[in-house]
Amino acid sequence: MPRTHIKLTTHPASRNGGAALRWGAATPAARGPVVGTLTRQRNAIGTHSGSYAVYRALAVAAGALDPVHVPDLTDTAPAAAIGPHPQWASPEKIVSLDPYGHQVSEAWADRIRDGWDIRPTIAVTKARLKMPEFDRAIAAGRLRIDGDVLTADGDARVTKAAIDPVWHLPGIAARFGVEENDLRRTLFEHSGGMFTELVTRSDLKVFLPPIGGLTVYIFGDLAALTDPARPVACRVHDECNGSDVFGSDICTCRPYLTHGIEACIETAQQGGCGVVVYNRKEGRALGEVTKFLVYNARKRQEGGDRAETYFERTECVAGVQDMRFQDLMPDVLHWLGIRRIDRFVSMSNLKFDAIVRQGIDIVERVPIPDDLIPDDASVEMDAKKAAGYFTHAPVAAAELVDPKGRGLHD
């Protein structure tokens, strides 16, 4: 197997400048590409593919992957056009993904022809969704087959985008109200020193963290997302493997997800558009191991699983109640060009506040119907109500954000 030359990132010779990158520029040409491959044009900390970068390294070590393989991007262009939108040129609006990440093969075709290894961080394709809940909703008359959004077979047509995280460190620091140097050092220290460039290369402003990204499912005409005359429905959903995939009844995750999809289909059939954002943040971003430990702790406490100790047991095990930090979540909505959500299928104040704090109006909040809440999930709902997770009153962005940009409901 061919071997590449390894050089310490702290060595002065590694400061080759890389490709110029101006975050928040109005065009791809002015912005420049994000290059996380191990080339002389490299201008990002970390590597492409999020958590899968580790599997790629393992494949190289095992001899299954040529370490200098460059992907052939022929015919991989987006199956539907997204953007550009004005939000892409506002550096404070999008800080956790590359808005041009799906336009790589077109925007920098000349550089790719010259041998640059520039890789997409977003892929856009089209598909059909088939879920048993669709059949039940059709039978109950809540959904109708129209031959467009819902096919004759009861499948939902969608445009979907997979998005890997791309963090602009100055923007991330500003979003959380911390100093960039403090953010860099904390990321460096608490990843076990995995990325030395965080503290040795202040000139590198972009970080490709080895974490899960997100997937966007869009129902209906994408043009409706930016048309103020057409309705938009949205469900922002954080991963729950046990419920979403395997149907565990300890929480409301899959029922709320499918309820959100149904609302998106309805809105699309009314001439609007529906968006489901699926974030890889298992167990409130604490991870599934921690999640299961908390399950055990809650169920084994005296009196069994109780609403009043629901979050307490999480904090005892994990140190916090929730690490999803929804502050970064609205970035994908800015990427889509969304300025107003007519039907927000969520009861979470944390998600609601994060969105309106970023200047996106929410007209209506849609709760989960009582008959969709599994019996064993009533503890979760009671605990969240007691903790103030939920409110129902619609609030416009202008009412929630003060002139200095601080959320008034924080």
C-alpha positions in Angstrom: 0.0 0.0 0.0 1.4 3.4 -0.9 2.3 5.6 2.1 1.8 9.3 2.5 4.3 11.6 4.2 3.2 12.5 7.7 4.0 15.9 9.0 3.2 17.4 12.4 0.6 20.1 12.1 2.5 22.3 14.6 5.6 22.3 12.4 6.1 25.7 10.7 6.5 24.0 7.3 2.9 22.9 7.5 1.7 26.5 7.2 1.2 26.4 3.5 -1.6 28.9 3.5 -4.1 26.6 1.9 -7.0 27.8 -0.2 -8.4 31.2 0.5 -11.6 31.1 2.5 -13.9 34.1 3.2 -16.9 32.9 5.3 -20.1 34.7 4.5 -19.1 35.9 1.0 -21.9 36.3 -1.5 -20.7 33.9 -4.2 -18.8 30.6 -4.3 -15.9 32.3 -6.2 -15.5 35.0 -3.5 -16.0 32.6 -0.6 -13.7 29.8 -1.8 -14.0 26.0 -1.2 -13.7 24.2 2.1 -10.9 21.8 1.7 -10.6 19.1 4.4 -8.5 16.6 2.4 -4.8 16.1 3.1 -3.6 18.3 0.3 -1.6 21.5 0.0 -4.8 23.4 -0.5 -6.1 22.3 2.9 -7.8 25.1 4.8 -9.9 23.3 7.4 -9.2 21.5 10.7 -10.4 17.8 10.7 -11.4 15.9 7.6 -14.6 15.4 5.5 -17.4 12.9 6.2 -18.0 13.7 9.9 -18.0 10.6 12.1 -17.3 8.4 9.0 -13.9 9.9 8.7 -12.8 7.4 11.3 -14.1 4.5 9.3 -12.3 5.9 6.2 -9.0 5.9 8.2 -9.7 2.4 9.3 -10.2 1.3 5.7 -6.9 2.9 4.7 -5.1 1.1 7.6 -6.7 -2.2 6.6 -5.6 -1.8 3.0 -9.1 -1.6 1.7 -8.9 2.0 0.5 -6.2 3.8 -1.4 -5.2 6.8 0.8 -4.8 9.0 -2.2 -8.2 8.1 -3.8 -10.0 11.1 -5.2 -13.8 10.6 -5.8 -15.2 10.9 -9.3 -18.0 13.5 -8.9 -19.5 13.0 -12.4 -23.3 13.1 -12.3 -23.4 13.6 -8.5 -24.8 17.2 -8.8 -28.0 18.0 -6.7 -31.2 16.4 -8.0 -33.0 19.7 -7.1 -31.7 23.3 -6.9 -31.4 24.8 -3.5 -30.2 28.4 -3.2 -28.4 30.6 -3.2 -30.4 32.5 -0.7 -29.6 35.9 0.9 -29.0 34.2 4.2 -25.9 32.6 2.7 -24.2 36.0 2.5 -24.8 36.7 6.2 -21.9 35.2 8.1 -23.8 35.2 11.4 -26.8 33.3 10.0 -25.0 30.1 9.0 -22.1 28.9 11.1 -22.4 25.1 11.4 -22.7 24.0 7.8 -21.3 25.1 4.4 -24.1 26.6 2.4 -22.2 25.9 -0.9 -21.4 22.3 0.2 -23.7 20.8 -2.5 -22.4 23.0 -5.3 -18.8 21.8 -5.2 -18.7 20.0 -8.5 -20.1 23.0 -10.3 -18.8 26.0 -8.3 -15.2 24.9 -8.3 -15.1 22.7 -11.4 -12.0 24.5 -12.8 -10.1 23.8 -9.6 -11.2 20.2 -9.6 -9.9 19.8 -13.2 -6.6 21.3 -12.0 -6.3 18.5 -9.5 -7.7 20.0 -6.3 -9.4 17.4 -4.1 -12.5 19.3 -3.0 -15.3 17.2 -1.6 -19.1 17.9 -1.1 -20.4 18.3 2.5 -24.0 18.2 1.3 -25.8 15.9 -1.2 -29.3 16.5 -2.5 -31.4 13.7 -4.1 -35.0 12.6 -4.6 -36.8 9.6 -3.2 -40.0 8.1 -2.0 -41.0 7.4 1.6 -43.2 4.4 2.6 -44.4 4.3 6.2 -47.3 2.2 7.6 -48.6 5.4 9.3 -49.3 6.8 5.8 -51.7 3.9 5.1 -53.5 4.4 8.4 -53.8 8.2 7.8 -55.2 7.6 4.3 -57.7 5.0 5.6 -58.8 7.5 8.3 -59.2 10.3 5.8 -56.5 12.5 7.2 -54.3 12.2 4.1 -55.4 11.9 0.5 -53.7 10.4 -2.5 -53.2 13.1 -5.1 -50.7 11.4 -7.5 -48.1 14.1 -6.8 -47.1 14.4 -3.2 -48.7 11.1 -2.4 -48.6 8.5 -5.1 -51.2 6.0 -6.0 -49.3 3.4 -3.9 -49.4 5.7 -0.9 -45.7 6.7 -1.1 -44.6 10.2 -0.4 -42.3 11.9 -2.9 -39.5 13.9 -1.2 -36.4 15.8 -2.0 -33.8 15.0 0.7 -30.5 16.5 1.6 -27.7 14.9 3.7 -25.6 17.5 5.5 -22.2 17.1 7.2 -21.2 19.6 9.9 -18.8 22.4 8.9 -18.1 24.7 11.8 -17.0 28.3 11.3 -15.2 28.7 14.6 -15.6 32.5 15.0 -19.3 32.2 14.2 -19.8 29.2 16.6 -18.1 31.2 19.3 -20.3 34.3 18.7 -23.5 32.2 18.6 -22.7 30.8 22.1 -21.3 34.1 23.4 -17.8 32.8 24.2 -14.3 33.8 23.1 -13.0 31.9 20.0 -9.7 31.0 21.8 -11.6 29.5 24.7 -13.8 27.5 22.3 -10.8 26.2 20.5 -8.9 25.2 23.7 -12.0 23.5 25.1 -12.6 21.5 21.9 -9.0 20.5 21.9 -8.8 19.5 25.5 -12.1 17.6 25.7 -11.5 15.7 22.5 -8.3 14.3 24.2 -6.1 16.5 22.1 -7.5 14.9 18.9 -7.1 18.1 16.8 -3.9 20.0 17.6 -4.6 22.6 14.9 -7.4 24.0 17.1 -4.7 25.5 19.3 -1.8 25.7 16.9 -3.4 27.1 13.7 -5.5 30.2 14.5 -5.3 31.0 10.8 -7.6 28.0 10.1 -11.1 29.2 10.9 -13.1 26.1 9.8 -13.5 22.8 11.7 -15.0 19.6 10.4 -16.0 17.9 13.6 -16.3 14.1 13.7 -19.9 14.1 14.7 -23.2 13.1 13.0 -24.8 15.6 10.7 -28.4 15.9 9.7 -30.9 15.0 6.9 -33.6 17.2 5.5 -36.8 15.8 4.0 -38.7 18.3 1.8 -42.3 17.6 0.7 -43.8 19.5 -2.1 -42.6 22.4 -4.2 -39.2 23.8 -2.9 -40.2 27.2 -4.3 -42.8 27.5 -1.6 -40.1 27.7 1.1 -39.3 31.3 0.1 -42.8 32.3 -1.2 -44.6 34.4 1.5 -47.9 33.6 -0.1 -47.5 29.8 0.4 -47.6 27.9 3.7 -44.6 26.1 5.2 -44.8 23.3 7.8 -41.8 22.1 9.7 -40.8 19.4 12.1 -37.3 19.6 13.7 -36.6 16.1 15.1 -33.7 14.9 17.1 -32.7 11.2 16.6 -34.2 8.5 18.8 -33.2 5.1 17.4 -35.2 3.1 19.9 -38.5 4.8 19.0 -37.9 6.1 15.4 -36.6 2.7 14.1 -37.7 0.1 16.6 -40.9 1.5 18.0 -40.0 1.7 21.7 -43.0 3.1 23.6 -41.0 4.9 26.4 -41.1 8.2 24.5 -43.1 10.1 21.9 -40.4 10.4 19.3 -41.7 8.2 16.4 -45.3 9.3 16.9 -44.3 12.9 16.9 -42.1 12.4 13.8 -44.8 10.7 11.8 -47.3 13.3 13.0 -44.9 16.0 11.7 -44.5 14.2 8.4 -48.3 14.0 8.0 -48.5 17.8 8.6 -45.8 18.3 6.0 -47.7 16.3 3.4 -51.0 18.1 4.2 -49.3 21.5 3.8 -47.6 20.4 0.5 -50.9 19.3 -0.8 -52.3 22.7 0.0 -49.8 24.3 -2.4 -47.1 24.9 0.2 -44.1 22.9 1.4 -43.2 20.7 4.4 -39.8 20.2 5.9 -38.5 17.6 8.3 -35.1 18.2 9.8 -33.6 15.0 11.3 -30.6 15.7 13.5 -28.2 13.0 14.6 -28.4 13.9 18.3 -29.2 10.6 20.0 -30.4 10.8 23.6 -30.4 14.6 23.7 -26.9 14.5 22.3 -25.8 12.5 25.3 -25.5 9.2 23.3 -27.4 6.0 23.5 -25.2 4.4 26.2 -25.9 7.3 28.6 -29.6 7.2 27.5 -29.9 3.6 28.5 -28.1 4.1 31.8 -30.6 6.9 32.6 -33.5 4.5 31.8 -32.2 2.0 34.3 -31.6 4.6 37.0 -35.1 6.0 36.6 -36.9 2.7 36.6 -35.0 1.3 39.6 -35.6 4.3 41.8 -38.0 3.9 44.7 -41.5 4.4 43.3 -40.5 3.6 39.8 -40.2 6.1 36.9 -41.6 9.4 38.0 -42.0 12.8 36.3 -40.6 14.8 39.2 -37.2 12.9 39.0 -37.1 12.5 35.2 -34.5 15.1 34.5 -32.7 14.7 37.8 -31.6 11.2 37.0 -30.3 12.4 33.6 -28.3 15.1 35.3 -26.9 12.7 37.8 -25.5 10.4 35.1 -24.6 12.9 32.4 -23.9 16.1 34.3 -26.5 18.0 32.3 -30.2 17.5 31.4 -29.8 18.2 27.7 -26.7 18.7 25.4 -28.6 19.3 22.1 -28.0 23.1 22.3 -30.5 24.1 19.7 -28.6 27.3 19.0 -27.1 25.8 15.9 -30.2 24.1 14.6 -31.7 27.1 12.7 -28.7 27.2 10.3 -30.3 24.6 8.1 -33.5 26.6 7.9 -31.5 29.6 6.7 -29.8 27.3 4.2 -33.2 26.6 2.8 -34.1 30.3 2.6 -37.0 30.0 5.2 -38.1 33.2 6.8 -41.5 32.0 8.2 -42.9 28.7 9.4 -46.7 28.6 9.4 -47.0 25.2 11.2 -44.2 24.3 13.6 -44.8 20.7 14.6 -43.2 20.9 18.0 -44.0 21.8 21.6 -40.4 22.5 22.6 -39.6 25.9 23.9 -35.9 25.2 23.3 -36.4 24.7 19.6 -39.0 27.4 19.2 -36.8 30.0 20.9 -33.7 29.1 18.9 -35.6 29.5 15.6 -37.3 32.9 16.4 -34.1 34.2 18.0 -32.6 33.8 14.5 -35.3 36.0 12.9 -37.6 33.3 11.6 -41.3 33.8 12.4 -43.4 30.9 13.7 -47.1 31.4 13.3 -48.6 28.2 14.9 -47.2 25.5 17.1 -48.7 22.1 16.6 -48.8 19.8 19.6 -48.9 16.0 19.5 -52.4 14.6 19.8 -53.1 12.9 23.1 -54.1 9.7 21.3 -50.6 9.4 19.8 -48.8 9.4 23.2 -47.9 5.8 24.3 -48.9 4.9 27.8 -45.3 4.4 28.9 -44.4 7.9 27.5 -46.8 9.8 29.8 -43.9 10.2 32.3 -41.9 12.0 29.7 -44.7 14.3 28.8 -45.6 15.1 32.4 -41.9 15.8 33.2 -41.5 18.1 30.3 -44.7 20.0 31.1 -43.5 20.4 34.7 -40.1 21.6 33.6 -41.6 24.3 31.3 -40.5 22.6 28.1 -43.9 23.4 26.4 -46.0 26.4 25.6 -48.5 26.8 22.9 -48.9 30.6 22.3 -47.6 31.7 18.9 -44.9 34.4 19.2 -43.4 36.4 16.3 -39.7 36.8 16.0 -39.9 40.5 16.6 -41.6 39.9 20.0 -38.9 37.5 21.2 -35.7 39.2 20.2 -34.5 42.5 21.8 -32.5 45.1 19.8 -29.2 43.5 20.9 -30.3 40.1 19.6 -30.8 38.4 22.9 -33.7 36.0 23.3 -36.2 37.4 25.8 -37.4 33.9 26.8 -33.9 32.6 27.7 
